[in-house]
Amino acid sequence: MFAVKVEYEVFPEYEGENKDRIQDFLKAFEELDNSRFRYSVFQDRESKRFIHLSEYKDEEIQTELLSNPIFLKFQEERDKNLKEAPSITWLDCVL
């Protein structure tokens, strides 16, 4: 099992649309085998940065999620509205 943490900040005028697109791909993920992954999204109260924390049993499910058309559209639109490049951290499960 491994996890990935992605942090980013979008321009204020895009924040609402970003939240809507997050809801769209999370809904699409409900159709997948959620025993193989966990995907959570948070927003820092002060900085307004978005934090995506995804946990995967294996690379196969990660590939499946990241190739979802709704998720790909989210990424494409988000990338056009980023204040700076996202921070990506790969995490290994200790337990």
C-alpha positions as CSV (number, residue, x, y, z in Angstrom):
1,M,0.0,0.0,0.0
2,F,1.2,3.5,-0.7
3,A,-0.2,7.0,-0.6
4,V,0.2,10.3,-2.5
5,K,-0.4,13.8,-1.2
6,V,-0.9,16.6,-3.7
7,E,-1.2,20.2,-2.5
8,Y,-2.0,23.2,-4.7
9,E,-3.6,26.6,-4.7
10,V,-5.9,27.9,-7.4
11,F,-6.9,31.5,-8.2
12,P,-9.7,32.7,-6.0
13,E,-12.1,33.1,-8.9
14,Y,-11.7,29.4,-9.8
15,E,-12.1,28.0,-6.2
16,G,-15.8,27.2,-6.6
17,E,-15.5,25.5,-9.9
18,N,-12.6,23.5,-8.6
19,K,-14.8,22.3,-5.7
20,D,-17.5,21.3,-8.2
21,R,-15.1,19.4,-10.3
22,I,-13.7,17.6,-7.3
23,Q,-17.3,16.5,-6.4
24,D,-17.7,15.2,-10.0
25,F,-14.7,13.0,-9.9
26,L,-15.3,11.7,-6.4
27,K,-18.8,10.7,-7.5
28,A,-17.3,8.9,-10.5
29,F,-14.8,7.1,-8.1
30,E,-17.8,5.7,-6.2
31,E,-18.4,3.3,-9.1
32,L,-15.0,1.7,-8.6
33,D,-13.9,-0.9,-6.1
34,N,-13.3,1.3,-3.1
35,S,-11.8,-1.5,-1.1
36,R,-8.7,-0.9,-3.2
37,F,-8.3,2.8,-2.6
38,R,-9.2,5.8,-0.4
39,Y,-9.3,9.3,-1.8
40,S,-9.9,12.4,0.4
41,V,-9.8,16.1,-0.4
42,F,-9.3,18.8,2.1
43,Q,-8.9,22.6,2.0
44,D,-6.6,24.5,4.4
45,R,-8.8,27.1,6.2
46,E,-6.2,29.8,6.2
47,S,-4.2,29.4,3.0
48,K,-7.1,27.9,0.9
49,R,-4.7,25.3,-0.5
50,F,-6.4,22.1,-1.6
51,I,-4.9,18.9,-0.3
52,H,-5.7,15.6,-2.0
53,L,-4.7,12.5,-0.1
54,S,-5.0,9.2,-2.0
55,E,-4.2,5.7,-0.7
56,Y,-3.8,2.8,-3.1
57,K,-3.5,-1.0,-2.6
58,D,-1.4,-1.2,-5.8
59,E,-0.4,0.7,-8.9
60,E,-3.2,-0.9,-11.0
61,I,-5.9,0.9,-9.0
62,Q,-4.0,4.1,-9.1
63,T,-3.7,3.9,-12.9
64,E,-7.4,3.2,-13.1
65,L,-8.3,6.3,-11.0
66,L,-5.9,8.6,-12.7
67,S,-7.1,7.6,-16.2
68,N,-10.8,8.3,-15.4
69,P,-12.1,10.8,-18.0
70,I,-13.8,13.0,-15.3
71,F,-10.6,13.1,-13.3
72,L,-8.5,13.9,-16.3
73,K,-10.9,16.8,-17.1
74,F,-10.6,18.0,-13.5
75,Q,-6.8,18.0,-13.8
76,E,-6.8,19.8,-17.2
77,E,-9.0,22.6,-15.9
78,R,-7.2,22.9,-12.6
79,D,-3.9,23.1,-14.2
80,K,-5.0,26.2,-16.2
81,N,-5.9,27.9,-12.9
82,L,-3.0,27.0,-10.6
83,K,-1.1,29.8,-8.8
84,E,2.0,27.6,-8.9
85,A,3.0,24.0,-9.6
86,P,1.4,21.5,-7.3
87,S,3.5,19.9,-4.5
88,I,3.4,16.1,-4.8
89,T,4.6,13.8,-2.0
90,W,4.8,10.0,-2.3
91,L,4.2,8.2,1.0
92,D,4.9,4.6,2.0
93,C,2.6,2.9,4.5
94,V,4.4,2.1,7.8
95,L,1.8,-0.2,9.3
